[in-house]
Amino acid sequence: MPELEQVVAILVSTVRAGTPLVFAALGELITEKSGVLNLGIEGMMLVGAVTGFIAMVLTGSPILAIAAAMAAGMLMALIFGVLTLTLFTNQVATGLALTIFGIGLSAFVGLAYVGTPIKGLQPVDIPALSELPIVGPLLFGYDPMIYGSLVMFGLVAWFLYRSHAGLILRAVGESHDAAHAIGYSVVKIRYLAVLFGGAMSGLAGAYLSLVYTPQWAENMTAGRGWIALALVVFATWRPARVLAGAYLFGGITILGLDLQARGIGFSSHLLATLPYLATVLVLVLMSRDAAKIRLNAPASLGRPFDPYR
Amino acid sequence: MRQIKSWLGLALAAGLVAAGLAPGGAVAADPLKIGFVYVSPVGDAGWTYQHDQGRLEMERALGAKVETSYVESVPEGADAERVIRKFASDGYQLIFTTSFGYMNPTVKVARQFPSVHFEHATGYKRAKNVSTYLARFYEGRYLTGIVAGKMTKSNKIGYVAAFPIPEVVRGINAFTRGLRSVNRKAEVRVVWTSSWYDPGKEREAAETLISQGADVITLHTDSTAPVQAAEDKGVWAIGYHSDMSKYGKRAHLTAATHHWGGYYTKVAEDAVAGKWASNNTWGGIKDGFVKLAPFGDAVPADVRQLVKAREAEIAAGALHPFAGPVRDQAGRIVVAEGQAMSDKDMLGMKFYVEGVVGKLPK
């Protein structure tokens, strides 16, 4: 069944292409749900990617590499947090600055590591299961980070809608004045949310430099941070839709490449825009109820909060 | 307190921006000052890397007679004009601008600095103080096509390419002509990534081609990800711009590589001697602009000999990659037997030759 194998190959590639977006978008989702808009995802991803790569070269341990990438992303997020939450700079401008800073910093730090070969993270190999036809590659043939991204999805969805802490986080994002009045530390909660976003962006970067294309190259994220940001908005801040949007985007990209390789005479320019068009269209159709969007959008998004005012 | 805090914040934010935008250094001294404007980071392989290798080769050859500096990652357009003007007004007498999109800024600045010499790569606008230069990369492509034709078992070759512009199409066609000159059954499949640089997407494109049966992968994009994909998936790879064997120790067969050092040295010598003149240079294998990277271990001796022989024929002018009969995909004869395609037709190439699968996007 060569056709079926082709379909499986496309689906497997889809999951791989969507995973960096899943990590980064879930992180930004939590950040935005707390009422903070961080446009620095691309910068945090790049710093995470280069740090993870360097850690991998130096230690040879994937676990340390991933931890280092998360720590680097959190450090970048901490800079953003100090600027916007403690010093009250404009969140949009600071986020943009963080991205520009991250691009420059990662290029500078990674200069000596461009072209260093590493062995990327290998797929987990569960002897009997991964050899099953179709189901094997589709469910059991991925690297550990992909399973990690799915676990993170479950945790984020559970945290936001089923846990007490998630309720508080959402309250802070809806109305920081009300949350403050009943005694929650708005600034502390937002710091935690921003740090979580940084760690997830670091993971997204590590996925690129350790698994997807196991090398370090300047600016290797190629705009994925911005796509993750857009996904959160178009998914109307719902975790399941973020996940669906990320895979949809990845899937249509892969499908476009596949059609071209078969020599089907589509315009390559059109195929290149299709993932963006289709993802926006589907997510907008899924959430065309304006009232529900207002319900999901954090009302305090992007507004600064000063407890001592 | 509030105000101090926000000023401090603003200063920190400004510091972030400044740190992110700081350009590569420039230096000043007595000898002939030569500036280079690069479109991407110098990196470790690719278009800009090869230009920078050329710059270094020129420095080594001319020693104290020249003093060079460069600015990397300069976006095409207004930024480029600013950088070029800065070089010119800082006393640089010879300025190389190495991307097509620098054409108009170069010509504009050249008009304002008539005593400064400008060298623009890949463009077509010249002036009394503006030369243009380009390399016949297609000659190298033809030779790598021969290697692919000899090495493929599945007769399917995967080609990861950025944009369907004549420069890229010419490379695909020359590669296919070389391929079919030794293997009539082999075909080329092209995937366009619509981006010069996206390692993730380039890797996916290569893996897609491999999953559809391609057993040789080549590329016309700026990252090395397709070579790495070939290495990981156990098929062959042919590099471009630079020797990419580091990314595919087993897979890398050879690469069509760019060499600007000889030209840069000659132009700088002329400028030092006061003999610089506006020219249009399109150099190939004969002139040392294009070379093949060392063969990988897997390439057998007879294939190496064949490629070397063809290389010598091209250098001697006895073999032209687009010598007639050249047929397009429909089998129509585009160049008649006994003729070779003119430079003008090659520069505007907008069709696939026979042997490429699929339609050329318009």
Interface residues (C-beta under 8 A of the other chain):
Chain A: Q6 A9 S13 R16 A17 P20 I79 V82 L83 T86 L87 F88 T89 A93 T94 A97 L98 I100 F101 G102 I103 G104 L105 A107 V114 G115 P117 G120 L208 Y212 T213 P214 Q215 A217 E218 N219 M220 A222 G223 R224 T253 I254 L257 D258 Q260 A261 R262 G263 I264 G265 F266 S267 S268 H269 L271 A272 D306
Chain B: R2 K5 S6 L8 G9 L10 L12 A13 L16 V17 A19 G20 L21 A22 P41 G43 D44 A45 G158 P164 R189 V190 V191 W192 T193 S194 S195 Y197 D198 P199 G200 K201 R203 E204 A205 E207 T208 L209 S211 Q212 A214 S223 T224 A225 Q228 D232 K246 Y247 V357 G358 K359 P361 K362
